[in-house]
Amino acid sequence: MRRALLPLLATTAIAILLMAPACSMFTEPPPEEDEATFAPGEYGGEPLPETEHLYNVVPSPGGDFYALIRAQTPGKSSDPRNQLWIVAQDGSNPDLVGVNIGTVDWAPNGDTLAVTVAVGIDSFIYTIDLTTGDTTRWSGDESYFFSKPTAGLPVWFKSGKKLLVSVSQEAYQQPFERGIYTVNTTTKSVSGPLAVLMEATYLGNNDRYAIGQKYTYEDSELSGNFARFDFSDSTVHWITSFSKDSLRHVEPPTPSPTSELIVQSREIQDAEQLFLMNHRGENVRQITERGGDNPRWGDDGSSFIFRRDVHRGEGARYVPFRFDLETMTAEPLWPALPDSVPDFPNLSTQSLDKITPRR
């Protein structure tokens, strides 16, 4: 039985984007993937007219549902952007949860989502109880620890009682530093910053560490590269060493929730491709040749969902794919559906109650 879903957070928001670095030591891709080269403009870019552009496709802990963000309604520029939907495992029965949402993460119980919403350059953290429709706000008001609207990117610890959040901006008279923090959702207490000038996007290997982009106060060649924060001893370790000119060609590395593997998208030969490495940034190997980015792991770490442009030409047609770690192969997530994407209902059939963050 599908859980009740109530709408949230219709604001004029923008998604939070993080740029990231990369390593070296590329190895040969799997033999089953061919057509390795792309001409300039043949991969990625704006979606073709009347096609879907889905990203942040995240499996629920039990695998019965997917939360995803729909960048826009094809052909309807007046519709709100960055729509958060939940669909069944086979892509059926889409439910609209909210709009203008940049990131989403499932709680371990599968009943609660943590999301980032942005208003202009401001970002806000909310949690949504999918069984009751209740929403809780965690930032962006003087009554909260994060009194300024500069915190975002919430991800759940496996306990289901804490969130890892990042402060990537600094507002006027902001009383807290930029860096990564934890929020106890039961006691509402905040700890941190655990690491300053760090933006963590994911937790890895049973919450042993966080992976994020790390900056330094001094002029360092590594500033802006990616690092690992170990919770056991509160130490930071660099895992990439890209030049500053290369950082715009890579995405944030995404660690496995159950092992030391990390997957990262990097642009090579005019297309974004996926690479695997270990938690030290070593043993890097390319695992796709036909393109891929925006990976999101399943809860058991046996696979991840990613986005691929299947058009191979000017303009893009984005399709969610599933990469299986055991077979090292990728297949469309919903091959039985037309164009391998869900059939979304008209937004006029969905409820869009507005909850606007106070300024």
N, C-alpha and C positions, 0 to 999 in steps of 0.2 A: 504494500500500500504506500502510495506516495505521501511524503510528509507535507504538512501545510507550509506554504511559502507566502510571506507577506512582503510587499515592496518596501524599498528603502532609498533614501538619499538621492533624490533627483535635484542636482545642483549643476551649475555651469562649471564643470570640472575638467581637469586635464589629467591624463595618466602620468604617473611618476616614471621617468626613464632614467636608468642607470647605464652608463657606459663602462666597459670593462676591458681588461688586458688579456694577454695570452702567453704561452710558452713556445718551445721549439720541438725538435726531435720528431718530425712527422714521419709516419710509416706508411706503407702501401695500404690502400683501402681494400675492403672485401672484394673478391673477384666478381661476385654477382652484380655489382653496381658498375655500369659502364657509362659512356657519354660523359667523360670527366670534365670537359672544358665548356665554359660558357663565354659567349661574346659579351662585351659591355652592354648593359641594359637588358640582357636576356633573363636575368633572375631578380625577383623581388620587386619592390616599388609599390606604386599605388595599385589597388585591386582593379581588375577589369570591370567595366560597367555591369551592373546586375549580378555581381558575384559577391559571395560572403568573404569576410576577413575576420576570422576567429583567432584569438590568442589567449594565453594563460589557461589552457584547457587542463583542469586539475581533477584527477579521479578522487572520489570520496574514499574514506578509509576502507569501507567494505567493498568498493568497486562497483556498487550498484548505480551510482550517479556520477555525472561530471558537472563541475562548475566551469563556466567559460565566459569569456568576455567577447562580445560581438562589437567590433569596432564601429559599425554603422549599419543602418538599414539601406540595402542597395536601392538606389533610385529615389530615396526619400531624404533629401538633405535637411529637411525641417525636423526630422526625428532626433531625439537625444542620442548622443554618441556614447561609446564605451558602456554598453548594456550588459549587466550581469545576469546570466541565465543559468538554470540548472536543468539538465536533460537526463533522461534515463540512460542506462548503459548502452542501449542500441540507438541512441540519438532521438528517441521519440519523446513526446509529451513535454515540450519545453515550457518552463515556468520562468517568468521575468521576476527577478528579485529587486533590481534597482538599476540606475543609470549613472553614467559618469563616474565609474569605479575603475581604478587602475590596477589594483592587485587584490587577490583573493586567496585565502588559505583555509582548509578544513580543520576543525578541531578533531582530536582522536575519536570522540564519540560519534562523529558524523552528523551531529545535530546543530552545530554552531559554525558560523563563518566569521573570519576576521578580514576586514577589507580596508583599503585606503581610498579615500575620496579627496579630490583637490578642488579648491575654489581659487581660480587664478593661479598664483604661485603658492597659495596656502594648501597644506595637506592636513587631513583629519583621519583619526583611527576610530572605527566602529567595530563592534561585534554584533552578530545577528543570530538569534535563536530561531532556527527554522521550524521548530515545533510550536512555538507560541507567537512568533512574529515580533517578539520584543527586541529592541535594539539598545545597545549601550555605547555611549560615547566615552572616549578615553583621552582626548587631547583637544587643544585649541580654545581653551577658555580659562580665565583666571582662577577658577575653582579647581583646576586639575594641576598635577605636577607639571605636565607639559602644557603650560599656560599659553604658550604661543603656538600658532598653527604650523609647526615645522617638523612634526613627528609623523612617521608613516611606515610602510612596509612591514606590517605585523605578521609574524609566523608563530604557530603554536609549538610549544614543547610537548613531548609525548605524554607528559603527565596530564595535559589538558587543563592545567591550572595557571600556566604562565605563558606570556607572549614575549618574543624577542622583537623589539622595535628599533628603528633607526631614526636619528635626527640628522638630516643632511643639510639643513639650512640654518641660518642664524638671523633672527628677527631683532628689531630694535629693543634694547633692554631685556634681552632673553636671559633668564636666570639659570639656565641649564646649558651644558656644553653640547657641541656636536659629537656624535658617537653612537654606540649601541647600548641599549638598556634592556632590562627585563621588567615586565609588569605582571604582578600577581593578581589575577582576575578575581580571586576570592577575597583577599585582604585589601586589594586596590593599592598596595604598596609598590614603589618603584625602586629598583636598584641600578646603580650605574652613575656615570658611564663606565661600562666594562672595558671599553677601548675607545679612546678619543679619535676623532676624525676618521671614523670607520662607518661604512654603510653596509650592513649585513643583509643579504636577501634570503638566505636559507640556512637551516640547521642540518648537520650531517652526521652520519654514522651513530645513530641512536643518541643524538644530542651531545656528542662528545665535543663538537666544535661548531663554530659559525664561519661561513665563508663570506667575505665582503670586500668592497673596494676600500683601500686604506690610503689616506693622505698623511703627509708629514708637515710639521710647522716649518722646518728648514727646507731649502731647495735641494731635494734629493732626487736622484735619477729614478728611484723606485716609487716615488710619490704618485698615486693614482693607479698603481697596480693592485692586484688582488692578494689578499692575505687570509690566513686561517687563525682564528682566535680559539685557543684551547681552554675549555672551562676548568679542567683539572688543576691547572697552575696559572691561569690568567696570562698566558704568554701569547704573543703574536708572531706568526711565521709567514714570510713572503712565499707565495706559490707561483707568481708570475714575475717576469722582469722585462716587460715590453718597453720600447721607447715611447716617448709621449706622442709621437706621430702615429704610432700603431694602435693606440688605445681606442680610437674611434672605429676600428675594424673588428672589434671583438665584443662579445656580450658577457654579462656576469656568469661565472661558472656556477653550476648547480650540483651540489653534492648529493649522493645517494643517501636516503634516510637510514639504510641498514648496513652499508659497507664503506670502504675507503675510496670508492670510485667517485669521480667528478666528471660531468659532461659539460662542454662549453661550445658555443657557436663562435666561429671565426671566419672572417671573409678572406677567401683565397681564390685566385683565378676568376674574379668577377662574380662570385657566389658565396653565400654563407654556407658553411659545412659544419658538421658536428665532430667533436673530438673527445676522446676519453683520456683521463689521466688519473693518477692516484692523488691522495690528499696532500702530498708534498709538491704537486705540480710536475711530477716525473712520469716517465713511461707514456708519453703523449702519443696517441695514434688516431688517425682520421678514420671515422666509421661510416661516413656517407660520401657519396659522390654526386648525387642528384640534388643536393641542397638540403638545408634544414637549420632551424633556429628555434628559440623560445622553448627549450625542453622543460618538462614538468614531470617529476618522478611519481610513480605509484607508491602506495604506502609500504608494500613489501620489498621494494627495491629491485624487483625482477624485470621491470620495464619502465619506460618513460614515454610521454606523449610529446610530440614536437610539431612544428608547423613547416610545411613545404609548399613552395610555389610550383605547381604542376604544369604551368602554361608554357614555359621555356620560350619566352618572347617578350616583346615590350608590353608592360603591364603584367599583373600577377593574378593567379587564381590560387588562393591559399586553401590547403586541405590539411586537417589534422592527421598525423600518422602516429603509429605506435611502434616503438623500437623494442624488440625482445632481446634481453641480454644473453639468454641461453643460446639462441640461434644466430644472434648478431644480424638480424634482418629487420627490415621496416616494411609495414603494410599500412594502408589507409585504416584509420580508426573505424570508419563507418562505410565500408565499400558497398553495402547494399542500398545505401541512400542515394538519391539523385545528386550528382556532383560530390558525393561523399561528405555532405554537410547536412545538419538538421534542417527541417522545414519549419521556420519560425512563423508563428501566427502574427497577424497584424497587431501593432502596438495598441490600436484602439480597443482590442479585446482584453488588454492587460490593465491592471490597476497601477496607477502611478501617483500614489500619495506622496507628497513632498515633505521631507524632513531637511530643513536647511540649517547647516551649522551656523551658530551665532558668531559674529565677527568681534 
